[in-house]
Amino acid sequence: MNRLIARPDVRGFCGTIYLACILLLSILSMTANAQVELRADKQILFEATHGTQTIKKGPGNKLYTLTRSVKPPSSIWISDYSGSSMHMIFSGGSAPTDLRFPKDLAVDRDGNAIVVDADGLIKTFSLDGKLLNSFPSDRPESVGVLSDGRILVSGLPKDGLISVFDHQGTLLGHIGEPAKVDDVPGLNAVLNAGSIVVDDDDNIYYVFRFLLTPTVRKYTRKGKLAAEWHPESASLDQTTAQAKKTYEANKEKGVLGGSQVLTAGTFDAETKTLWVASGSQVLQLDSSGKTIRSFELVGPEGGPVQASGLLVDRDFIRAAGPLHGTFEFLKPH
């Protein structure tokens, strides 16, 4: 007598497994594209919260902070690495030698603070607040400094993206050709405005602030173009789309202005990577300019932290802005 052995119908089971795999892949894809939120551990540098422009690191791991305001007046502060012990080295005034309405700050290897002031002057202050030097530049906006003391200044460029001066203020030349993106000279100059970042090997990074395609250029210390990068992320795409609308509206009205796309940049010496900020979003770029990871910065209470100044090192991401001061984030590893 032949016995009939029932075979299980696996078609339905396989179909279920297939659908589950598709669902899992979809979830993983959504997770990969999602913006990772990074919450601040604490606020630091409480004495310099009003009108904070940027934060930089100087010799001995000192933190330098620049503020821009009328009351209290603009000022330069120095603190220890923890940000808990602060002292002001200079406070603003009305004289040409004073700090009036500063825009950016760099720190040289001797700990001197080099400031772009709103009167078109580049001013260097010592650790004890003494004005060491002052020289004019054409519509300056951002400043950097090389290890040999040469000062890099950018503004609304015409002849070059970056003007190079010796420490006494003598013009030595220019670095970088402005991008040709608009036929109106004034608008083209605004779109080429950018921030200067210098790494430990004196490579120079020019972070275009208003260019409608997010762009970073890397130059050698001799001014040779080494690379051009275009950071990418979903959040950055949204920022760029809004900036394009603002640009078109301003152009129609004849207004020379725009909306910033990349708001800050800094070099992380530990990982040898460049970090750029776009408002409350920060992106880490590898040596080829590809986005390794990105974070959305939020304060301890959950609100966005807009970064006009950015500092990243072994332990922390520190973001500074005029509305909230400076927040410290534990750097994910």
C-alpha positions, 0 to 999 in steps of 0.5 A, a space after each residue: 500500500 502506497 502512502 501519500 506523504 503530504 508536502 508543505 506548501 512553501 510558496 506562501 511562506 517564501 512570499 512572506 519572507 520576500 515581503 519581509 526582506 523588502 520591508 527591511 531593506 526599505 527601512 534600512 534605506 530610510 535610516 541611512 538617508 535620515 538626518 542623525 540628530 546630535 544633541 548638545 551636551 552643554 553650553 559654554 563660554 557664557 561671558 561671550 554669548 551675545 553676538 557670537 561670530 566664531 570660535 577658533 583654537 589657538 596655541 596651548 588649546 586655548 579657545 578664542 571667541 569673537 563677538 559683534 554687537 553694540 551693547 555690550 561692545 564687540 569683544 575678543 575672549 580667550 578661555 581654557 580648553 574647557 571653556 570655563 575660565 574666560 578673560 576678555 583681551 579686547 573690547 570695542 570702541 569708536 576709535 579706528 584702532 578699536 574693535 568696531 563691528 568685526 566679522 571674522 577671526 584667525 589666530 596665529 602661532 604666537 596666539 595673536 588674534 587677527 580680526 576682520 573689522 567692518 571698517 575694511 581693516 585687518 587688525 592684529 591684537 596681542 594676548 594682552 589686547 595691544 593693537 600690533 598692526 592694522 592694514 586695509 583690504 578691499 571689502 574683507 569678510 573672512 581671514 586665515 593665517 599660515 604657519 609662516 605668518 602670512 595672512 589670508 583675506 577674502 571678501 567680495 572677490 574681483 581679482 582673486 578669491 583670496 588676497 595674501 598679505 605678509 604680517 605687516 600688511 603688504 599685499 603679496 598676491 592672490 589665490 584662486 579664480 572667482 567662479 563666473 556664475 552671473 553676468 552682473 559683477 556685483 551679484 557674481 562677487 556676492 556668490 563668490 564670497 567665502 570662508 577660509 580654513 587652513 589645516 596643519 599642513 598649510 593647505 587652504 580651503 575656500 568654503 563658498 558661502 553663497 554659491 548655489 552649488 555647494 562648493 569647497 576648493 582646496 589650494 596648496 600653501 603656494 596657491 595651486 588648486 588641488 581639488 574642488 568638492 561639492 558636498 551632498 546631503 538631502 538636507 543640503 539639497 533643501 537649503 540650496 533650493 531655498 537659496 536659489 529662490 532667494 537669489 532669483 527674487 533678489 536679482 529681480 529686485 536688483 538686490 545684491 544679497 542672498 541666502 547662505 548655503 555653507 555657513 562655516 568650516 573647520 579642519 579636524 586635525 585628528 581625523 584629517 577631515 574637513 567639516 562644513 556647516 549649513 545652518 544647523 547641519 554639519 557634514 564631515 568630508 573625506 579627503 576626496 570631498 565625499 560626505 562621510 556623515 552628517 548631523 543635525 545640531 540641536 540644543 539641550 532643549 531640542 531647538 536647532 543650533 545654527 553654526 556661524 562658527 565651527 570647531 571640531 577636534 578629538 573630543 568635541 564639536 563646538 558650534 557658535 552663533 550670534 543668537 545662542 552663543 556656543 554649544 559643545 557636542 560630544 563628538 561621535 566616534 
